[in-house]
Structures are given as C-alpha cells and as structure tokens.
C-alpha cells in the first residue's frame, strides 16, 4: 500500500493523498479525504486510464454544505448514498434534508484496513444515522468491491445507492448492453427522447451536443461492458437481485453543472432504485434500526 499525492495531468503530484492498490496488470488509487473517491483505475498493460477527470474543476477537500455539481464533480469514481438529487424526506425523527449526491461525497472516510491489494474504509452518515463500509480488493485484472450499509439509529429510513464511476466519453467509446432504457433526463438533441424507452444505438449522433440519463428495467441487467475501438474494455458485473437497475449518464458535450463549458463523460451507475431523487421514489426500501444490507460489484479490465 502506497500513500502519495494525486498527480495532475502533467504528472506532477498535487492535492490530497491517495492510497494505491496494484497488481502487475492494474492500478487503483483511493483518496480518503475526498469521500473515498477512486481517482485512478488504470490498465497498466494497455496503458489506459479509465476514469474521467473534469478539466474545469480541481479535486478539493469537501465540506458538507457544498454543492456537488458546482464544486465537487471533479471526476473519478464516487459512491452515492442516500440520494443523487438533493431532497427532503420525513422520518420518525422529523424531516431530514439530504444533500446533492448524498453524504459520502462530502465526508472523509476512515481507513479500517489497508494492504497492498486490499483497502477497507468506513463513513458515518450525517443526514441519516448510517454506517457505510466499502472493501476494495484487486487481483490480476479484477477489482472486487464489497459494500455494507448499517442503520445505527433508532428509526427506519428509506435509502438508495448507486455507484458513480465517470469515464471519458469520446467517439471511440461505446456501451455493450442489450437492455432498453427509460430516458428520465434529456437535453440538446436528445430532448425529444425524454420519457421514452431507447436502446443504446437509438441515442443521437456523437456529432451533436446532448446529454441523457437512462435507467434499465428492474432486474434485467447484471453486466455492462464499456468498449474502446482501440481494444481495451471495462466490464462491470453484479447480482441483479441486490442491485436491480443500471443507470447510464451520457454527456456528449450537452451539460455542465459548474458553469463551465459542457464536457464529455459517461457514468456507469449500477443502482438500487431507478431514480435520482429518493423523495420521489414510490418503492424505496426501508432500513430498520440495526439492519444491514450487503452487495458487491466485480470490475474487470480487459486489454
């Protein structure tokens, strides 16, 4: 396990320290001060970095009151819980305000265990009384990510989670999925698709400017592959009983949340609900006092 500052695009070290897990084939770097963000997911043999970095926002140590899309959306792989969109929910303890992209992105995580090929971290929620643990293990070309959510409070509360790795979205990148997705947000030339169901190949041309958020139907997707025409691919797999939905955020130069020029990125988001707003979810699961939930992802980098 190596702790070192995060390098910028020029290779110079800057910003919060990252803990590195590595095999001869791949490298994963995690920044505990940035909410446990995975800041590097690199295929060493293919010399391919899979995670997008925002050219307009530098990584910064967050505070709980910050807007994610305005100041914290610097790229990498975040974990989102208990909501994506900011909202307010009622609990037996009263109304609770849930922040933009949830608690985890704006709270430092504690390192529970660190080894050369395994890292476990823990975060205590602020908007709701939960503990969230994530264990990352690398082996060969695989990254195994195991999650635990536990209710530490005295009342039940609704929750949702999604993984939030952002990938550079250029004309060489495509998504291999047989699913038909519901369009819940669309801008630019994708706007007429809002509310419809589309396959990946139904999305507008890459030569146009647009953005869209898509969700698969419940339980029909357990695997997605992101391919580059140059050869490398990223495969993500999961149990569709524990993670029933796949969300896709596709930004083809059609959106920016920080006031910067729009950019190009792709979010691969296995999710527990087909919405970004917990308050709007009619069937959000309740986590009882003392109850725990576990789930996992398996990521493989193919050269």
Secondary structure, 3 states (H helix, E strand, C coil): CEEEEEECCCCCEEEEEEEEEECCCEEEEEEHHHCCEEEEEEECCCCEECCCECCCCCCCCCCCCCCHHHHHCCECEEEEECCCCCEEEEECCEEEEECCCCCHHHCCCEEEEECCCEEEEEEECCCCCEEEEEEEEEECCEEEEEEEEEECCCCCEECCEEEEEEEECCCCEEEECCCCEEEEEEEECCHHHCCCEECHHHCCCCCCCEEEEEEECCCCCCEEEEEECCCCEEEEEECCCCCCEEEEEEEEECCCCCCCCCCEEEEEEEECCCCCCHHHCCCCCEECCCCEEEEEEEEEEEC
